[in-house]
Amino acid sequence: GRPPTPPAPVPAPPPASARGGSWAAVQRERGRLVALVTSGGTQVPLEARAVRFLENFSSGRRGAASAERLVRAGYGVCFLHRARSAFPWARALPPPGPALLDALRVQPGPSVAADPDALPGLVPALLGYQRAKEAGALLPLEFTSLTEYLALLRAAARALAPFGSSVMFYLAAAVSDFYIPASEMPEHKIQSSEGPLQVMHFLLGTGPYSVPCWISLAKSVIWSEIWLLDLMC
Amino acid sequence: GRPPTPPAPVPAPPPASARGGSWAAVQRERGRLVALVTSGGTQVPLEARAVRFLENFSSGRRGAASAERLVRAGYGVCFLHRARSAFPWARALPPPGPALLDALRVQPGPSVAADPDALPGLVPALLGYQRAKEAGALLPLEFTSLTEYLALLRAAARALAPFGSSVMFYLAAAVSDFYIPASEMPEHKIQSSEGPLQVMHFLLGTGPYSVPCWISLAKSVIWSEIWLLDLMC
């Protein structure tokens, strides 16, 4: 017999800047206005091999609901969100715990059906999601750390530069105004046996992310965090 | 016509100690061994009206998988877990985002069915969950903050005291070894305009939670966090 054929290598997904660029080109072809919506909270690691994190909490419900409404109003929406925070149209589903397990029923076959009484908003939500997906109106990008958030925000803003001042920036994410530079970060878990933990945070704005001029180019900037005021140049 | 009848007040759920006590009585009647499994990470607020939190990250997958296996092996499991961390049998479902929306299909009716190719483990997971639920073998209790975790751990351990040394403590949660006493906590959001943020953490073990003797009564204690060694008396 023949030797087994090795599986074809899975191509890596294109970086966010490339995905943002091709998505933006589609929005322009279709004559859509575009919005960049940020949502959810950032995470700042306290150690290089991190066990502990500083979190700015946000469920992401406001950002996810706003993204849905903007798509319904005809916008193309780049949705820059914290991994596992609220997602447009998925707000109709409870988190993967008892409420979701109780709402799913095993039927003869066997197959699984959703209980319409437990999930009354699910059908319209799925139809809304499918319409947005088929229209290519939503570009979801995920961040977890503050560093990822800032890098993606810059990449997305640059990809949307061809729209000029017609882009809407809707910055609903809860963004840390503190971070620990890599050079100051302890390598391993801070040991409690060494006594009380003293964590020094550094002001954002003194580091490499101090001057995001590209944000000030936008026509509409809606922010929920004071720090952006300081950062606009 | 008659005046509208006011809706009956919804009774508050019984506190964890009462739920734990009646659940433990059922396990004893049925001759089950019991295990207390903790899972997920704790949250420590940095302000009284908190915007920022110190998080010990844990997905909770190990604790959730262990709870499933223990129930399958005949144990009654008290599952003390971080809200929205991995939940037994719900590991077969992706988080409520694009992967879950893509796996749910609107069918004529309309109704919603799960795509068996996208969610191959869902049917056995739902059957396992339903068996555990009907048998009353799983008691899920949720925590978010470190304070809630410790209070629930104590209440659950006390509810399981009638089992004596046959209880298994399986402490898979990622628990902070630092907390900020309420008396030392700033009331409002710490302002970044006041300069670099300096956060002083206090060693757990000097506060009200220093001597949980009830843990040392258990026959099997499996821990994943060093701090418990210090706390056992």
Interface residues (C-beta under 8 A of the other chain):
Chain A: Q43 L46 A50 V51 R52 F53 L54 E55 N56 F57 R84 A86 F87 W89 A90 R91 L93 P94 P95 P96 G97 P98 L100 L101 L104 R105 V106 P110 S111 V112 A113 A114 P116 L119 L122 V123 A125 L126 L127 Y129 Q130 P140 A174 S176 D177 F178 S192 G195 P196 L197 Q198 V199 M200 H201 F202 L203 L204 I226 W227 D230
Chain B: Q43 L46 A50 V51 R52 F53 L54 E55 N56 F57 R84 A86 F87 W89 A90 R91 L93 P94 P95 P96 G97 P98 L100 L101 L104 R105 V106 P110 S111 V112 A113 A114 P116 L119 L122 V123 A125 L126 L127 Y129 Q130 P140 A174 S176 D177 F178 S192 S193 G195 P196 L197 Q198 V199 M200 H201 F202 L203 L204 I226 W227
